[in-house]
Amino acid sequence: MQTQPILVIGATGKTGSRIADRLTRQGHTVRRGSRRADIPFDWEDTTTWAPALQGVSAAYISYFPDLAFPGAVEKVAALCAVAQRADVGHLVLLSGRGEHHARQGEEVVRASGLDFTLLRAAWFAQNFSEGYLREQVLNGVIAMPGGDVTEPIIDVDDIADVAVAALTEPGHSGQLYELTGPRLLSFAEMAAELSKATGRPIRHVPITFDEFHDGLVQVGGAFVADVFTAIARETLDGRNAHLADGVERALGRPPRDFADFARRVAIAGTWTAAA
């Protein structure tokens, strides 16, 4: 068992929390990278980076809220330089599918001189259960742009399993794993699966990107709305409407299906008003 700690940046997020918990259950020493950790990590405070990376064998990198945010790629590049000085053995980067800024982040890690694995993930199923769309599921109306574009939506548990394998097992060095679910679904088809799982009607209402932007302004302000609308315009144009084999290549098994995710979350009571 590796005695050096593994740093998980974003350990309170959707992927990071799962990765940190899995590593802990496997008996690894985990350094949870967050602002409130014993050894804190804060993307906005570069003085926290070296102490967080000191002595770790590997590091999982996720940038909150997205690699497409202004300055994110530059920060990842600066972090790689600190990791190199700290002699970190392996980096695992979470990237976004179909986002040109995310591709730039991948190239930064490739050029870092460090051992790496790249995880290029599709749209998260957990956006419906742990993200901003949970309220829409509760209300029975999923308002999203993109029309009938299909997406190979991925279960975050699959991302976590691949990340843990890359952080702890041989054979993943230099690999790019494009992580998708096993089938393409439109938002209307996702809504139908959610209806089956919850036992109540949930429908997709197509909206324009401008309407999507206006809704995000109410939630997160103009800056956040601008960035996420730009990502949506870029990725919900059909470019991601194809499957990839990253989960199977990394783990030797097929990815989880969205219907299984929906049933599991419904049974857990996540889509009840009191949850």
TAZI-V909503 format. One record per backbone hydrogen bond with DSSP energy under -0.5 kcal/mol. CO is the residue of the C=O (numbers start at 1). NH is the residue of the N-H. E is the energy in kcal/mol with one decimal. If there is no record, write none. Layout:
# TAZI-V909503
((CO,NH,E) (CO,NH,E))
This chain:
# TAZI-V909503
((2,29,-0.6) (5,7,-0.5) (5,57,-2.5) (5,58,-0.7) (6,31,-2.8) (7,9,-0.6) (7,60,-2.8) (8,11,-0.7) (8,33,-2.6) (10,13,-1.9) (13,17,-2.0) (14,18,-0.7) (15,19,-2.5) (16,20,-2.8) (17,21,-2.0) (18,22,-2.4) (19,23,-2.6) (20,24,-2.2) (21,25,-2.3) (22,26,-1.8) (23,28,-2.4) (24,27,-1.5) (28,30,-0.6) (29,6,-2.4) (30,32,-0.7) (31,8,-2.5) (31,33,-0.8) (32,34,-1.1) (33,10,-2.1) (33,11,-1.4) (34,37,-1.3) (34,41,-1.8) (38,40,-0.6) (42,45,-1.9) (45,42,-0.5) (45,48,-2.1) (46,49,-1.1) (46,50,-0.6) (47,51,-0.5) (48,52,-1.6) (49,53,-2.0) (50,54,-1.5) (53,56,-1.7) (57,89,-0.8) (57,90,-0.6) (58,7,-2.5) (59,61,-0.5) (59,92,-2.6) (60,9,-2.6) (60,62,-0.6) (61,94,-2.7) (62,64,-0.6) (66,69,-1.8) (69,72,-2.3) (71,75,-1.9) (72,76,-2.4) (73,77,-2.3) (74,78,-2.2) (75,79,-2.5) (76,80,-2.4) (77,81,-1.6) (78,82,-1.7) (79,83,-2.7) (80,84,-2.3) (81,85,-1.8) (82,86,-1.7) (83,88,-2.3) (84,87,-1.2) (90,59,-2.2) (91,117,-2.0) (92,61,-3.4) (93,95,-0.6) (93,119,-2.9) (95,121,-2.4) (96,99,-0.9) (98,100,-0.5) (99,103,-1.9) (100,104,-1.6) (101,105,-1.9) (102,106,-2.2) (103,107,-2.2) (104,108,-1.8) (105,109,-1.7) (106,110,-2.5) (107,111,-2.1) (109,112,-1.2) (110,113,-0.6) (115,91,-2.1) (116,174,-3.1) (117,93,-2.2) (118,120,-0.6) (118,177,-3.1) (119,95,-3.8) (119,121,-0.9) (120,179,-2.4) (121,97,-2.0) (123,154,-2.7) (124,127,-1.1) (125,128,-2.1) (126,129,-0.8) (126,130,-3.4) (126,131,-0.9) (127,133,-1.4) (131,134,-1.6) (133,137,-2.1) (134,138,-2.3) (135,139,-1.8) (136,140,-0.9) (136,141,-1.6) (137,140,-0.7) (140,203,-2.2) (141,143,-0.7) (142,144,-0.8) (142,205,-2.6) (144,207,-1.2) (146,149,-2.0) (149,187,-0.5) (151,153,-1.7) (151,185,-1.9) (152,181,-2.2) (154,125,-2.9) (155,158,-1.4) (155,159,-1.2) (156,160,-2.6) (157,161,-2.1) (158,162,-2.3) (159,163,-2.6) (160,164,-2.5) (161,165,-2.0) (162,166,-2.5) (163,167,-2.2) (164,168,-1.4) (165,169,-2.5) (169,172,-0.5) (172,175,-1.7) (175,118,-2.8) (175,177,-0.6) (176,178,-0.7) (177,120,-2.5) (177,179,-0.8) (178,180,-0.6) (178,246,-1.8) (179,122,-2.0) (185,151,-2.5) (186,190,-2.4) (187,191,-2.4) (188,192,-1.8) (189,193,-2.0) (190,194,-2.4) (191,195,-2.2) (192,196,-2.1) (193,197,-2.1) (194,198,-2.4) (195,199,-2.2) (195,200,-0.7) (203,142,-3.1) (204,206,-0.6) (205,144,-1.0) (208,212,-2.3) (209,213,-2.4) (210,214,-2.3) (211,215,-2.0) (212,216,-1.9) (213,217,-2.1) (214,218,-1.2) (215,219,-0.9) (216,220,-3.4) (216,221,-0.7) (217,221,-1.5) (221,225,-2.1) (222,226,-2.7) (223,227,-2.1) (224,228,-2.6) (225,229,-2.1) (226,230,-1.9) (227,231,-2.1) (228,232,-2.4) (229,233,-2.8) (230,234,-1.9) (231,235,-2.7) (232,236,-2.5) (235,238,-0.5) (235,240,-0.6) (238,241,-1.6) (240,152,-0.6) (240,242,-2.1) (245,249,-2.6) (246,250,-2.3) (247,251,-2.7) (248,252,-2.3) (257,261,-1.9) (258,262,-2.7) (259,263,-2.3) (260,264,-2.4) (261,265,-2.5) (262,266,-2.3) (263,267,-2.4) (264,268,-1.6) (265,269,-0.5) (265,270,-1.7) (266,269,-1.2) (269,272,-1.0) (272,275,-1.9))
